């Protein structure tokens, strides 16, 4: 497999040189060119590194700080979303409390419908049934 990958690397380099371009080694591009997975490339990276140095190729490298910068941008966005959500929640909470206070203020006073002389009555004045009595066990 290492020989095949080295041959593919040489062929890819030759292809770039025939177009008048400098080949910059990329695992992904070599994997596509050689029709193998990137995992296979990673397994044989040691042998490929020797071939890369022999051919004096440059290696494509990721900017190490770009990942951290992307995470910082994502954190900033999430913090802004959290702030907007908290502000929206507080606004809805104020509206909810206002609605409840208006409902309480404008609701019927049902105390007018309760007769005070029913203190000794045992059955329900609406359905005329005896109320269920539940005894709770008392702990000593």
Secondary structure as UniProt FT lines:
FT   HELIX           2..18
FT   TURN            19..20
FT   STRAND          24..25
FT   HELIX           27..34
FT   HELIX           38..43
FT   HELIX           45..54
FT   TURN            55..56
FT   STRAND          58..59
FT   HELIX           64..106
FT   HELIX           110..113
FT   HELIX           116..118
FT   TURN            119..120
FT   TURN            125..127
//
